[in-house]
Amino acid sequence: MQVLERLFAAGLRPIAIPPYESALCMHRGECAVVLAPVENGGLKVIAPPSLLIDGHFSVRLKRPGGEVFVWKQREVAATANLLEELSNFRKTLNDVLELPAVV
């Protein structure tokens, strides 16, 4: 519960993402991650952070014209702003998940 409280304090919110409806999906802005509980009461990443496209996880690919995020037939250019947002999201997530539980 303490990890969830820290995630909320960091601005992450739950979201339902197909096909991960039974997992804990969290998002902030355009970025999302899928988490699962671990034995010590913490959470672990089961689908790495990525950009949301139409409410679905995208995949980052290299194309001849540059990097893009793709979901099905939709592509979004991996702009410097989006890459920075994703990097900040990952850093926040890592900071929260690596914090020791407060007793």
Wavefront OBJ file of the C-alpha trace (Angstrom):
o trace
v 0.000 0.000 0.000
v 2.913 2.336 0.765
v 4.305 1.863 -2.741
v 0.906 2.763 -4.226
v 0.783 5.859 -2.046
v 4.225 6.898 -3.336
v 3.107 6.291 -6.935
v 0.051 8.489 -6.356
v 2.224 11.147 -4.705
v 4.435 11.097 -7.831
v 1.389 11.859 -9.998
v 0.733 8.361 -11.368
v -2.876 7.213 -11.683
v -4.454 3.818 -12.407
v -5.734 3.085 -15.890
v -7.279 0.054 -17.609
v -5.212 -0.992 -20.618
v -6.225 -3.913 -22.841
v -5.148 -6.730 -22.512
v -3.831 -5.944 -19.000
v -7.163 -5.311 -17.261
v -6.340 -7.753 -14.452
v -2.940 -6.130 -13.743
v -2.134 -2.819 -12.100
v -1.579 -0.307 -14.886
v -0.444 3.185 -13.944
v -0.029 6.259 -16.118
v 1.091 9.854 -15.991
v 0.557 12.017 -19.024
v 1.112 9.947 -22.165
v 3.237 7.296 -20.431
v 2.124 4.058 -18.772
v 3.504 0.927 -17.107
v 2.105 -2.463 -16.035
v 2.944 -3.564 -12.487
v 2.439 -6.726 -10.446
v 2.802 -7.383 -6.712
v 5.872 -9.101 -5.284
v 6.154 -11.175 -2.114
v 7.705 -8.446 0.043
v 4.703 -6.194 -0.488
v 6.254 -4.142 -3.271
v 5.579 -3.958 -6.980
v 7.561 -5.038 -10.029
v 7.380 -3.965 -13.661
v 5.883 -6.622 -15.951
v 5.523 -4.459 -19.069
v 8.127 -1.696 -19.379
v 7.079 1.944 -19.524
v 5.907 3.079 -22.919
v 3.822 5.699 -24.643
v 0.051 5.319 -24.809
v -1.545 5.510 -28.238
v -5.355 5.467 -28.243
v -5.240 3.996 -24.719
v -2.929 1.107 -25.690
v 0.750 0.406 -25.107
v 2.922 1.291 -28.041
v 6.194 -0.212 -29.193
v 9.207 1.968 -29.937
v 10.751 1.206 -33.329
v 13.538 2.588 -35.474
v 12.426 3.613 -38.960
v 14.520 5.071 -41.787
v 13.021 8.499 -40.982
v 13.678 8.209 -37.256
v 12.224 6.516 -34.189
v 8.479 6.115 -33.763
v 6.009 4.700 -31.265
v 3.622 2.239 -32.932
v 0.322 0.651 -31.996
v -1.325 -1.362 -34.769
v -1.336 0.920 -37.829
v -0.870 4.159 -35.901
v 2.579 5.734 -35.578
v 3.659 8.683 -33.450
v 7.048 10.294 -34.010
v 9.407 9.864 -31.061
v 9.964 13.577 -30.584
v 12.462 14.955 -28.101
v 9.558 16.030 -25.858
v 7.969 12.554 -25.834
v 11.303 10.855 -25.209
v 12.003 13.242 -22.322
v 8.528 12.596 -20.874
v 9.122 8.833 -21.080
v 12.585 9.174 -19.536
v 11.216 11.249 -16.638
v 8.401 8.722 -16.150
v 10.928 5.854 -15.976
v 13.101 7.758 -13.510
v 10.128 8.527 -11.255
v 8.975 4.924 -11.426
v 12.448 3.595 -10.598
v 12.820 6.033 -7.713
v 9.467 4.999 -6.229
v 9.915 1.256 -6.673
v 13.452 1.266 -5.257
v 12.535 3.150 -2.085
v 12.569 0.949 1.004
v 9.175 0.370 2.601
v 8.588 2.599 5.617
v 7.745 0.553 8.710
l 1 2 3 4 5 6 7 8 9 10 11 12 13 14 15 16 17 18 19 20 21 22 23 24 25 26 27 28 29 30 31 32 33 34 35 36 37 38 39 40 41 42 43 44 45 46 47 48 49 50 51 52 53 54 55 56 57 58 59 60 61 62 63 64 65 66 67 68 69 70 71 72 73 74 75 76 77 78 79 80 81 82 83 84 85 86 87 88 89 90 91 92 93 94 95 96 97 98 99 100 101 102 103
